[in-house]
């Protein structure tokens, strides 16, 4: 099971440039808002697309989704671990926690 990270930990790791953040929500939700610099990959896409989205299996990766009740983030994190990614973490409180703290988001839509 991936290590869970707090918002403060994710914020610090992002500022340091030491993690790759991955939004596990479907593309329309990702396009509306996502953590700064986040990539998009769902659990359903992981087996076919993880290596092209996340080529370095040793890199620190933080998966997230909507909030702690959403299963998409944990599902993606577990799928990445099964695929051989060695440093997968989970921001369980997700985008809702990030937004409620007034932190910036990126949009692609």
C-alpha positions in Angstrom: 0.0 0.0 0.0 1.4 3.4 -0.9 2.5 5.9 1.7 -0.2 8.6 2.3 0.9 12.2 2.1 -0.6 15.3 3.6 -1.3 18.5 1.7 1.7 20.2 3.4 4.0 17.4 2.3 2.7 17.4 -1.3 3.0 21.2 -1.4 6.7 21.0 -0.1 7.6 18.2 -2.5 6.0 20.1 -5.5 7.9 23.3 -4.5 11.2 21.3 -4.4 10.4 19.6 -7.7 11.0 16.2 -6.2 7.8 14.4 -7.1 5.7 13.8 -10.2 2.0 14.4 -9.4 -0.6 12.3 -11.2 -4.3 13.1 -11.3 -6.3 9.9 -11.4 -9.6 11.5 -12.4 -11.1 11.2 -15.9 -9.9 13.7 -18.5 -12.9 16.2 -18.2 -12.3 16.6 -14.5 -8.5 16.9 -15.0 -9.0 19.6 -17.6 -11.3 21.6 -15.3 -8.6 21.7 -12.5 -5.6 19.8 -11.3 -2.6 20.3 -9.1 0.1 22.5 -10.7 2.1 20.4 -13.1 0.0 17.3 -12.6 -0.1 14.6 -15.3 -3.3 12.7 -16.0 -3.6 8.9 -15.9 -6.5 6.8 -14.7 -6.3 3.3 -13.2 -8.1 2.0 -16.3 -5.3 3.5 -18.6 -2.4 2.5 -16.4 -1.5 -0.8 -17.9 -1.4 0.6 -21.5 -0.1 4.1 -20.9 1.8 4.3 -17.6 5.2 3.8 -19.2 4.7 6.6 -21.7 3.3 9.0 -19.1 5.7 7.9 -16.3 8.8 6.5 -18.0 11.0 6.5 -14.8 9.9 3.6 -12.5 12.2 4.9 -9.7 10.8 8.4 -9.7 8.7 9.6 -6.7 5.1 9.7 -7.8 2.1 11.1 -5.9 -1.4 10.0 -7.1 -4.5 11.8 -6.1 -8.2 12.1 -7.0 -11.2 14.0 -5.5 -11.0 13.3 -1.8 -10.5 10.6 0.8 -13.8 8.9 -0.2 -12.8 8.6 -3.9 -11.2 5.3 -4.9 -9.6 6.5 -8.1 -6.4 7.8 -6.5 -5.7 4.7 -4.3 -6.7 2.5 -7.3 -4.1 4.2 -9.6 -1.4 4.1 -6.9 -1.9 0.4 -6.4 -1.9 -0.2 -10.2 1.4 1.7 -10.5 2.9 -0.4 -7.8 1.8 -3.6 -9.5 3.4 -2.3 -12.7 6.8 -2.0 -10.9 6.9 1.7 -9.8 9.0 1.8 -6.7 8.1 5.1 -5.0 4.4 5.6 -5.3 2.6 7.8 -2.7 -1.0 8.8 -2.3 -2.5 12.3 -1.5 -5.7 10.8 -0.2 -7.4 14.1 0.6 -7.1 15.1 -3.1 -8.0 18.1 -5.1 -10.9 19.1 -2.8 -8.5 19.5 0.1 -6.0 21.4 -2.1 -8.7 23.8 -3.3 -10.3 24.3 0.1 -6.8 25.5 1.3 -6.9 28.2 -1.4 -3.9 26.7 -3.3 -3.5 27.3 -7.0 -4.7 24.9 -9.6 -3.9 24.5 -13.3 -6.6 24.2 -16.0 -6.4 22.9 -19.5 -10.0 23.4 -20.6 
